[in-house]
Amino acid sequence: MSLLIRAFAVVSLLGVGVVHLIGWQDWARDESVVGPLFLLNVVASVVLATAVLVWRHWLVGLATLGFGAATLAAYLLSLTVGFFGVHEQFQTSLEVWGVVTDVACIVAGALLLLPGERNRARA
């Protein structure tokens, strides 16, 4: 089960990165704050996905969960009050995939934190 959970986490993390890379290429690169944050998100997703593959520690699960939650929170802010001047509308398939991959990261991180997974991480 551990391999399946780790694969799910890696795919989820890389999915978030792909969504943000496409968003950066489409429009975000022209935004002074959000553009660099999108690129940071891409890099962070690759770093975390690598960590999931090579480091069996509970911190990786927590980081995956936190990454998904922070990314989703930033998007929800952009839908409601705005996020550094960006106001989203939830109208594109990229936005849908962004929410799907963010939620998947949250779920994957929670699964990595399960007691059975944490015990395997110590071995």
C-alpha positions, 0 to 999 in steps of 0.5 A, a space after each residue: 500500500 505504501 508504494 501506491 500512496 507514494 505514487 499518488 502523492 507524487 502524481 498529485 504534487 507534479 499535477 499541481 506543478 504542471 497546473 501552475 506552470 501552464 498558468 504561469 505560461 498563459 497569464 501569471 508571468 505578467 503578474 508581479 507577485 503571483 508570477 514568481 509565486 507560480 514558479 516557486 510552486 512549480 519548483 516546490 512541487 518537484 522538490 516535494 515529489 522527489 522527497 516523497 520518493 527518497 525520504 520516508 519520513 512523516 515530515 514529507 506527508 505533513 509537507 505534502 498536506 500543507 503544500 496542497 492546503 496552502 495552494 488551495 487557500 491561495 486559490 480560494 482567496 483569489 476567488 473571494 477577496 483577491 490574491 495580490 490583485 488577482 481575482 479568479 472566476 473558476 471558469 477554466 478547466 485549468 482552475 478545475 484541475 488546480 482544485 483537483 490536484 490541490 485536494 489530491 495533495 491534501 488527501 495524499 499527505 493525510 494518507 502518508 501520515 497514517 500510523 501504518 505509513 509512519 511506522 513503515 517510514 521508520 524502517 
